[in-house]
């Protein structure tokens, strides 16, 4: 900022006029110690201000509205000292507020010009902001120096400029004020003096040098007089406090911080954005997204190839990466492949073993032909069927072990039986049930089979096949013979009571009895029930009062 102002050097002229007036009125200007100063020396202390620089009026410009209380002629305290005075009436609480002028705020000690004292007095001076709020309070010491106009300094150490000053009366005293003057640096005169950090000859702020206190504004550096202020590039000199994940942009007097792409925050603090979880990543559906600092990566899943934004299926069957058996067929699928063993082989496709059709009976050789196995198939060649093999239906079989031709062609062993040494055997004992008589009872028992059939045993225990009578009526069945295989599962047993007499004198209507079960493996189990005088009828279950117990028949190994 460089502003040229043309103003009359009235300060130099006013000093000459003031000296003439003071001389005529008997006023002796003082130094800062309050003592009279020779007029010739006072004249030498003033320097002519350069014509191209603005000159600031250091005296009060006006009486503040509403700022007068018990003061005679308050307007006489405005302007430079001229011998005309305002009288402060202390006993009536005298108070006078003077306006230093907008743009002419004081920054240094206040000089008060006074006269008419007969005793030494100390008055209170208040320094106020533009909104009339208090900044600081000082004391003005008035000495009894006889007739004439004198001056005294009121110290001011705050850095805040003051717009108004309030002079208060003193107890049991009266004093007269001629003028007040703001001393110290003159911000805006182009000269850097004590208390000023810069002075560019301009009282406008925001150009590097403040307009009221002539201090260097943040973000600038100022040199010379009149001062020249230049912007500081905080982004370049390392004083910026941006996040390492932000971009620093210099501005006039300051700088800005903006988070880089992939980060969020205020620039001072920047947090990584997880694009994989917030839905902004653009990975293929056939890719895996992995978050990174400030970004993310897309990696095609196994079975796909590409850059992660686009992923294409890999045909493992054609590119040689499939691990199917040489005896299997490879079929490509999305992201993978399958292996299926070729005809004549069995396995999971990764491993395929030859099927021996000649031994498993799946060959199609004609009678008189001999089956010869080979990898993936078989051959039928003319030939005989040497002993101990026999020719049955055109097939060479071992009649000693063949369950469909046991002992001779066409002799098929029944369910649950095997062919051993040419004989069909079951390798198991029959399932049988038997009871032990209980005194004073006429009884029998009922068996509920796993298939839901009720078998009524109430005689001497005839062993026959369960399916003898589908109705289940009138059967006297106690078990299954070797000619039939009992069904696997749970059998429920209930006591069938025709009549019952309790033990004499016991008052007990119950009696224990055992029920023996012979399992197909030859083992026996004894179930102990209780005879009660309840007729079971044609039913049996674990919830029935006549329930004795249950046994579970599981498949046996031959």
C-alpha positions in Angstrom: 0.0 0.0 0.0 1.3 3.4 -1.0 -0.9 6.4 -0.5 0.2 10.0 -1.1 -1.5 12.7 0.9 -1.2 16.5 0.5 -1.8 18.3 3.7 -0.8 21.7 5.1 2.0 21.6 7.6 -0.2 23.2 10.1 1.5 21.5 13.0 4.6 23.5 12.5 2.6 26.7 12.1 0.4 25.9 15.1 3.5 25.5 17.2 4.5 29.1 16.2 1.0 30.4 16.9 0.9 28.6 20.2 4.2 30.0 21.3 3.0 33.5 20.5 -0.2 33.0 22.5 1.5 31.3 25.4 4.0 34.1 25.6 1.2 36.7 25.6 -0.7 34.7 28.3 2.3 33.8 30.4 2.2 30.0 29.6 5.4 28.1 30.0 5.4 24.7 28.2 6.9 21.8 30.2 8.9 18.7 29.5 7.7 15.3 30.6 8.9 16.1 34.2 6.3 18.9 34.5 8.9 21.7 34.7 8.8 24.8 32.5 10.7 24.6 29.2 12.3 27.5 27.4 10.3 28.7 24.4 13.2 28.5 22.1 13.9 24.9 23.0 10.2 24.0 22.6 10.3 25.4 19.1 13.3 23.3 18.2 11.5 20.1 19.3 9.0 20.4 16.5 10.0 19.1 13.1 8.3 20.0 9.9 6.4 17.1 8.6 7.0 16.1 5.0 4.4 17.6 2.7 3.7 14.3 1.1 2.7 12.6 4.4 -0.5 12.9 6.4 -0.3 14.8 9.7 -2.4 13.5 12.6 -4.0 16.0 15.0 -2.9 14.9 18.5 -5.5 17.1 20.4 -9.1 16.4 21.3 -11.5 17.2 18.6 -14.7 17.5 20.6 -16.6 17.0 23.8 -18.3 13.6 23.8 -22.1 13.8 23.8 -23.3 13.3 27.4 -19.8 13.4 28.7 -20.0 16.6 30.8 -20.9 16.7 34.5 -20.2 19.8 36.7 -17.8 21.4 34.3 -17.7 25.1 33.3 -16.9 26.0 29.7 -16.1 22.3 28.6 -15.5 23.3 25.0 -12.4 25.3 26.1 -10.6 22.0 26.6 -10.9 21.1 22.8 -8.1 21.7 20.4 -4.5 23.0 21.1 -3.7 25.0 24.2 -4.8 28.6 23.8 -5.2 30.0 27.3 -9.0 29.3 27.4 -9.8 26.7 30.0 -12.6 24.4 31.2 -13.1 24.4 35.0 -13.5 21.1 36.8 -15.7 21.4 39.9 -14.5 18.6 42.1 -17.0 19.0 45.0 -19.9 18.5 42.5 -18.4 15.4 41.0 -16.9 17.0 37.9 -16.4 14.8 34.9 -15.4 15.6 31.3 -15.1 13.1 28.3 -13.1 14.4 25.3 -13.1 12.8 21.9 -9.6 12.4 20.3 -11.2 12.0 16.9 -12.0 9.0 14.5 -8.7 7.8 12.9 -6.7 9.9 15.4 -6.8 7.5 18.4 -4.1 7.8 20.9 -1.5 5.2 21.4 0.9 6.8 23.9 0.8 8.9 27.1 -1.7 11.7 27.4 -0.4 15.2 28.0 -2.8 17.4 30.0 -2.4 21.3 29.8 -3.7 23.0 33.0 -3.6 26.2 35.1 -5.1 28.0 38.1 -3.8 25.8 40.9 -3.2 26.9 44.5 -2.4 23.4 45.8 -0.9 20.1 44.5 -3.7 17.9 43.2 -3.9 14.3 41.7 -6.8 13.7 39.3 -8.0 10.4 37.7 -7.8 9.9 33.9 -9.7 7.1 32.2 -8.7 5.8 28.7 -11.8 4.6 26.7 -12.4 2.6 23.5 -14.7 3.9 20.7 -17.6 2.1 22.4 -16.8 3.9 25.7 -15.6 0.7 27.4 -12.7 1.2 29.8 -9.1 0.3 28.6 -6.9 1.6 31.5 -6.9 4.1 34.3 -4.1 6.6 35.1 -3.3 9.6 37.3 -2.5 13.2 36.4 -0.3 15.0 39.0 -0.9 18.8 39.0 1.8 20.8 40.7 1.3 24.3 42.2 3.6 26.3 40.0 2.0 29.7 40.2 0.3 31.6 37.4 0.5 30.5 33.7 -0.3 27.2 31.8 1.6 24.0 32.7 1.4 20.4 31.5 1.7 16.9 32.9 2.0 13.4 31.4 -0.4 10.6 32.3 1.4 7.2 31.5 -0.3 4.7 29.1 1.2 1.3 28.5 -1.6 -0.6 26.8 -1.3 -1.6 23.1 -5.0 -0.8 22.5 -5.6 2.7 20.9 -7.9 4.9 22.9 -10.6 7.1 21.3 -11.9 8.9 24.4 -10.4 10.2 27.7 -12.4 11.0 30.8 -11.1 13.6 33.2 -12.5 13.5 36.7 -12.5 16.1 39.5 -10.5 15.8 42.7 -11.7 16.0 46.3 -11.5 19.4 47.8 -9.9 20.9 44.8 -10.6 22.8 41.5 -8.5 22.7 38.4 -8.7 24.2 34.9 -8.0 22.2 31.7 -6.7 24.1 28.7 -6.1 21.0 26.3 -5.2 17.3 26.2 -2.7 15.9 23.7 -2.0 12.3 22.7 1.7 11.9 22.6 3.9 9.0 21.4 4.1 7.6 17.8 2.0 9.2 15.1 0.7 6.2 13.1 0.4 7.2 9.4 3.2 9.8 9.3 5.5 7.5 7.3 8.1 7.4 10.1 8.8 4.3 12.2 9.2 5.7 15.7 9.3 4.1 19.2 6.3 1.8 19.7 5.6 1.4 16.0 6.4 -1.9 14.2 5.8 -0.2 10.8 4.5 3.0 9.3 3.6 3.2 5.6 2.1 6.7 5.7 -1.4 5.3 5.5 -3.9 4.7 8.2 -5.8 2.0 6.3 -5.5 -1.5 7.7 -5.3 -4.9 5.9 -2.4 -4.0 3.7 0.3 -5.3 6.0 0.4 -2.4 8.5 -2.4 -1.6 10.9 -4.0 1.8 10.6 -4.4 2.6 14.3 -1.3 1.2 16.0 1.2 0.9 13.1 1.9 -2.7 13.9 2.8 -5.4 11.3 -0.3 -7.5 10.5 -0.1 -11.3 10.6 1.0 -12.8 7.3 3.2 -9.8 6.3 6.7 -8.5 6.7 7.4 -4.8 6.6 10.7 -2.9 6.1 11.9 0.7 5.6 10.2 4.0 6.2 7.7 4.7 4.8 7.3 1.0 5.4 6.9 -1.4 2.5 4.9 -4.5 3.4 5.0 -7.7 1.5 3.0 -10.9 1.9 4.6 -13.9 3.6 4.3 -17.2 1.7 3.7 -19.6 4.7 3.3 -22.5 2.3 6.9 -21.9 1.0 8.7 -21.0 4.2 7.4 -24.0 6.2 5.3 -22.0 8.8 2.0 -23.3 7.5 0.3 -25.9 9.7 -1.5 -27.9 7.0 -1.8 -31.6 7.3 0.7 -33.7 5.3 -2.3 -35.0 3.4 -3.5 -31.5 2.5 -2.5 -28.9 -0.2 -1.4 -25.5 1.0 -2.4 -22.5 -1.0 -0.9 -19.0 -0.1 -3.3 -16.1 0.1 -2.6 -12.4 0.9 -1.7 -12.3 4.6 -2.6 -15.9 5.2 -3.0 -19.3 3.5 -5.5 -22.1 3.1 -5.3 -25.9 3.6 -7.3 -28.3 1.5 -7.4 -32.0 2.0 -6.0 -34.0 -1.0 -8.2 -36.4 -3.0 -8.9 -39.5 -0.9 -8.9 -37.6 2.4 -11.5 -35.6 4.3 -11.2 -32.9 7.0 -10.5 -29.2 7.5 -7.1 -29.2 6.0 -5.4 -29.0 9.3 -6.5 -32.5 10.0 -7.2 -34.9 7.1 -8.5 -38.4 7.6 -8.3 -41.2 5.0 -11.5 -42.0 3.2 -12.2 -45.8 3.0 -13.6 -46.0 -0.5 -14.1 -49.8 -0.2 -16.7 -49.3 2.6 -18.4 -46.1 1.6 -19.4 -47.3 -1.8 -17.3 -44.9 -3.9 -14.8 -47.5 -5.1 -15.2 -48.6 -8.8 -13.8 -52.1 -8.5 -15.3 -54.9 -10.6 -17.8 -57.3 -8.9 -15.2 -59.9 -9.7 -12.4 -58.0 -7.8 -11.3 -57.5 -4.2 -11.1 -53.9 -3.0 -8.3 -52.9 -0.6 -8.2 -49.5 1.0 -4.9 -47.6 1.0 -3.9 -44.2 2.4 -5.7 -41.6 0.2 -6.8 -44.2 -2.3 -7.7 -47.9 -2.8 -6.7 -50.8 -5.1 -8.8 -53.3 -7.0 -7.4 -56.9 -7.5 -9.2 -59.4 -9.7 -10.3 -62.5 -7.8 -8.9 -65.9 -8.4 -10.1 -67.2 -11.8 -10.3 -63.7 -13.3 -7.8 -61.4 -15.0 -7.7 -57.6 -15.6 -6.9 -54.3 -13.9 -9.4 -54.6 -11.1 -11.9 -52.3 -12.8 -12.6 -54.7 -15.4 -12.1 -58.4 -14.6 -12.6 -61.1 -17.2 -13.0 -64.8 -16.6 -9.9 -67.0 -17.1 -10.5 -70.2 -19.2 -8.2 -72.5 -17.2 -9.2 -75.4 -19.5 -7.5 -73.7 -22.5 -4.6 -71.8 -20.9 -3.1 -74.9 -19.3 -3.6 -74.0 -15.7 -6.4 -76.5 -14.9 -5.3 -79.5 -12.8 -7.7 -82.1 -14.2 -6.6 -85.7 -14.6 -5.5 -86.7 -18.1 -8.4 -89.2 -17.9 -10.9 -86.4 -17.2 -12.8 -83.7 -19.1 -12.2 -80.0 -18.2 -15.3 -77.6 -18.3 -14.8 -73.9 -17.8 -17.0 -71.9 -15.4 -17.2 -68.3 -14.3 -14.1 -67.8 -12.2 -13.2 -71.5 -12.0 -13.6 -74.9 -13.8 -14.7 -78.4 -13.2 -13.1 -81.8 -13.8 -15.2 -84.9 -14.7 -13.7 -88.4 -15.2 -14.2 -89.8 -18.7 -16.3 -92.9 -19.3 -14.4 -96.0 -18.0 -12.9 -94.1 -15.1 -14.0 -93.1 -11.6 -12.8 -90.4 -9.2 -13.1 -86.7 -8.5 -11.8 -85.5 -11.8 -8.4 -84.5 -10.3 -7.7 -88.2 -9.9 -9.4 -90.7 -12.2 -8.9 -94.5 -11.8 -9.7 -97.1 -14.4 -13.0 -99.1 -13.9 -12.6 -102.8 -14.3 -15.8 -103.7 -16.1 -14.8 -107.3 -16.3 -14.9 -107.8 -12.5 -17.8 -105.4 -11.6 -20.1 -107.0 -14.1 -20.7 -104.0 -16.3 -19.1 -105.4 -19.4 -21.2 -106.5 -22.4 -19.2 -109.5 -23.6 -21.3 -112.2 -25.2 -21.3 -115.9 -24.2 -18.2 -117.6 -25.3 -16.3 -114.4 -25.1 -13.7 -113.5 -22.4 -13.6 -110.0 -20.9 -10.2 -108.4 -20.9 -9.9 -105.0 -19.0 -8.0 -102.1 -20.4 -7.6 -98.4 -19.4 -10.9 -96.7 -19.8 -12.8 -99.8 -21.1 -12.6 -103.5 -21.8 -12.3 -105.9 -24.7 -14.3 -109.0 -25.4 -12.1 -111.8 -26.9 -13.0 -115.4 -27.7 -12.0 -117.8 -24.9 -13.0 -120.4 -22.4 -14.1 -120.0 -18.7 -11.5 -122.0 -16.7 -12.3 -123.6 -13.3 -13.2 -122.7 -10.6 -15.1 -120.2 -12.7 -18.4 -121.3 -14.3 -20.2 -119.9 -17.3 -23.6 -118.5 -16.3 -25.6 -116.7 -19.0 -22.5 -116.1 -21.0 -20.5 -114.7 -18.0 -17.7 -116.3 -16.2 -18.5 -116.2 -12.4 -17.1 -117.6 -9.2 -20.0 -119.8 -7.9 -18.4 -119.9 -4.5 -18.8 -116.2 -3.8 -21.3 -114.9 -6.4 -24.5 -113.9 -4.6 -26.6 -114.2 -7.8 -25.1 -117.5 -8.8 -24.3 -119.1 -5.4 -23.3 -122.7 -5.8 -24.9 -122.9 -9.2 -26.1 -120.6 -11.9 -29.3 -118.7 -11.0 -29.2 -119.4 -7.2 -29.6 -115.9 -5.8 -29.1 -115.3 -2.1 -31.9 -113.4 -0.3 -31.7 -110.0 1.4 -29.2 -110.0 4.3 -27.5 -113.2 3.1 -24.2 -113.7 1.5 -22.6 -116.5 -0.6 -19.9 -118.4 1.2 -18.4 -121.6 -0.2 -21.3 -121.8 -2.5 -23.9 -121.6 0.3 -26.2 -118.6 1.1 -25.9 -117.7 4.8 -27.3 -114.8 6.8 -24.6 -114.8 9.5 -27.2 -113.8 12.1 -29.5 -115.4 14.7 -33.3 -114.7 14.7 -34.9 -111.9 16.8 -36.9 -113.5 19.6 -38.9 -112.4 22.6 -39.9 -114.5 25.7 -41.4 -113.9 29.1 -41.1 -115.3 32.6 -44.4 -116.3 34.2 -45.7 -114.1 37.0 -47.8 -115.6 39.8 -51.5 -115.0 39.8 -51.6 -113.5 36.3 -53.0 -114.4 33.0 -50.8 -112.6 30.5 -49.0 -112.2 27.3 -47.3 -109.3 25.6 -47.5 -107.0 22.6 -44.6 -105.8 20.4 -44.8 -102.6 18.3 -42.4 -103.0 15.4 -40.4 -100.1 13.7 -42.9 -100.3 10.8 -45.8 -99.6 13.2 -47.2 -103.2 13.1 -48.6 -104.6 16.4 -47.5 -108.2 17.1 -49.6 -110.0 19.7 -47.8 -112.8 21.6 -50.1 -114.5 24.1 -49.3 -118.2 23.7 -46.3 -120.4 23.8 -44.1 -118.3 21.5 -44.3 -119.5 18.0 -41.5 -118.2 15.8 -42.7 -117.1 12.4 -42.4 -114.2 9.9 -43.8 -110.8 10.8 -45.7 -110.5 7.6 -47.8 -113.6 8.1 -50.9 -111.5 8.6 -51.0 -107.9 7.6 -53.9 -107.2 9.9 -51.9 -108.3 13.0 -55.0 -110.1 14.4 -54.8 -113.6 15.9 -51.0 -113.8 15.3 -49.0 -115.8 17.8 -45.7 -114.3 16.9 -42.7 -114.1 19.2 -39.9 -113.3 16.7 -38.5 -113.7 13.3 -37.0 -116.9 11.9 -33.8 -117.2 9.9 -35.9 -117.1 6.7 -36.8 -113.4 7.2 -34.8 -110.3 8.2 -36.3 -108.2 11.0 -36.6 -104.5 10.2 -34.1 -102.2 11.7 -35.3 -99.6 14.3 -37.0 -99.4 17.7 -39.3 -102.1 19.1 -41.7 -101.1 22.0 -42.9 -103.9 24.4 -46.1 -103.8 26.5 -47.4 -106.4 29.1 -50.8 -107.7 28.1 -52.8 -108.5 31.3 -56.0 -110.6 31.2 -56.4 -110.8 35.0 -54.3 -109.9 38.1 -54.4 -110.5 41.8 -52.1 -108.5 44.1 -50.0 -110.1 46.9 -52.3 -111.0 49.7 -52.4 -108.4 52.5 -50.0 -106.0 50.6 -52.7 -103.7 49.2 -50.4 -103.5 46.2 -52.1 -103.7 42.8 -48.7 -104.0 41.0 -46.2 -106.9 40.4 -42.8 -106.9 38.7 -42.0 -109.3 35.8 -39.1 -109.8 33.4 -39.2 -109.9 29.6 -36.2 -111.4 27.7 -35.2 -110.3 24.2 -32.7 -112.4 22.1 -31.0 -110.1 19.6 -29.8 -111.3 16.1 -26.1 -111.2 17.3 -26.9 -113.7 20.0 -26.9 -111.3 22.9 -29.8 -111.2 25.4 -31.4 -108.3 27.2 -33.9 -108.5 30.1 -36.5 -105.8 30.5 -38.2 -105.6 33.9 -41.7 -104.3 33.8 -44.6 -104.0 36.3 -47.9 -105.9 35.9 -50.9 -103.6 36.6 -54.6 -104.4 36.3 -55.0 -102.6 33.1 -56.0 -104.2 29.8 -53.6 -103.0 27.1 -55.9 -103.7 24.2 -54.5 -103.4 20.7 -51.9 -100.7 21.3 -48.5 -100.2 22.8 -46.3 -97.1 23.3 -43.9 -95.6 25.9 -46.8 -93.5 27.2 -49.1 -96.6 27.8 -49.5 -97.7 31.5 -48.5 -101.3 30.5 -45.3 -100.1 28.7 -42.3 -102.4 29.7 -39.4 -101.0 27.6 -37.9 -100.7 24.2 -34.9 -102.1 22.2 -33.3 -100.6 19.1 -32.1 -103.0 16.4 -29.2 -101.5 14.3 -27.7 -102.9 11.1 -25.1 -105.5 11.7 -21.9 -106.1 9.9 -21.2 -109.5 8.3 
